[in-house]
Every structure is written in structure tokens, then in C-alpha cells.
Amino acid sequence: MLYMIFGLDAPDSAAKRAAARPAHLERVKQMHEQGRIAMVGPLPKLDAPSTEGGVAGSLIVAEFDSLDAARAWIDSDPYAKAGVYASVEVRPFIKLTL
């Protein structure tokens, strides 16, 4: 099943995000190679198609065996461990086919 992971960055977490980014991206890449990623990306602070103005958080929609497995995955993520996120919400997600 798909789960949405929505993390909002803590104030002044840009340096922590930058330091943890390579390890975070490696974990996401592994899931992508397993075919488990439906959607992933940063949330820009500005209404713009880039993160030049900074990052406000992250969105990951991926396949996990359970809600607990999705929570465990994000809890062990380098961003979460480094204190990048002020809050994280994990919820089941249903992808509509239109």
C-alpha cells in the first residue's frame, strides 16, 4: 500500500538538511530501484519551481507493508535523525487513476 510522508522542516535547519542530504537521497534511491517510490521531492519555501529560496519540507509517497513500517522508515531517515524536521505526518495514500 502507498503511504504519504510529509515532513515540515524545523526553523534554521538548512545546514542540517545539506549535511544529511546525500545519505537521505541514497535511501530514497534504494526505494526507487525497488520500484516503491510513487512520488518524492522537496517543498520549496517560495512559490517557484526550484528550491533557490530554501526548502520548507519534504513529501514522499511510497509503498510500504504497513503504516508502522512507513513510520519506522522515516524515523530512521538521516533527515529525521539529524533534526531537519520539526514535524512528520505519515498517512495511508490512495492514488487515483483518472
KACOR-V28707 format. One record per residue. N is the residue number from 1. RES is the residue in one small letter. D_FIRST is the distance of its C-alpha to the first C-alpha in whole Angstrom. Layout:
n-><N | N>
res-><RES | RES>
d_first-><D_FIRST | D_FIRST>
This chain:
n-><1 | 2 | 3 | 4 | 5 | 6 | 7 | 8 | 9 | 10 | 11 | 12 | 13 | 14 | 15 | 16 | 17 | 18 | 19 | 20 | 21 | 22 | 23 | 24 | 25 | 26 | 27 | 28 | 29 | 30 | 31 | 32 | 33 | 34 | 35 | 36 | 37 | 38 | 39 | 40 | 41 | 42 | 43 | 44 | 45 | 46 | 47 | 48 | 49 | 50 | 51 | 52 | 53 | 54 | 55 | 56 | 57 | 58 | 59 | 60 | 61 | 62 | 63 | 64 | 65 | 66 | 67 | 68 | 69 | 70 | 71 | 72 | 73 | 74 | 75 | 76 | 77 | 78 | 79 | 80 | 81 | 82 | 83 | 84 | 85 | 86 | 87 | 88 | 89 | 90 | 91 | 92 | 93 | 94 | 95 | 96 | 97 | 98>
res-><m | l | y | m | i | f | g | l | d | a | p | d | s | a | a | k | r | a | a | a | r | p | a | h | l | e | r | v | k | q | m | h | e | q | g | r | i | a | m | v | g | p | l | p | k | l | d | a | p | s | t | e | g | g | v | a | g | s | l | i | v | a | e | f | d | s | l | d | a | a | r | a | w | i | d | s | d | p | y | a | k | a | g | v | y | a | s | v | e | v | r | p | f | i | k | l | t | l>
d_first-><0 | 4 | 7 | 10 | 13 | 16 | 19 | 23 | 26 | 29 | 32 | 34 | 31 | 32 | 33 | 31 | 28 | 30 | 31 | 27 | 26 | 27 | 25 | 22 | 22 | 22 | 19 | 17 | 19 | 18 | 14 | 15 | 17 | 14 | 13 | 10 | 11 | 11 | 14 | 16 | 19 | 22 | 23 | 27 | 30 | 31 | 31 | 31 | 29 | 30 | 30 | 33 | 34 | 31 | 28 | 26 | 23 | 20 | 16 | 13 | 10 | 8 | 5 | 6 | 6 | 7 | 9 | 12 | 11 | 10 | 13 | 15 | 14 | 16 | 19 | 20 | 20 | 23 | 23 | 22 | 25 | 28 | 27 | 26 | 24 | 26 | 23 | 19 | 16 | 13 | 11 | 7 | 8 | 8 | 10 | 13 | 15 | 19>
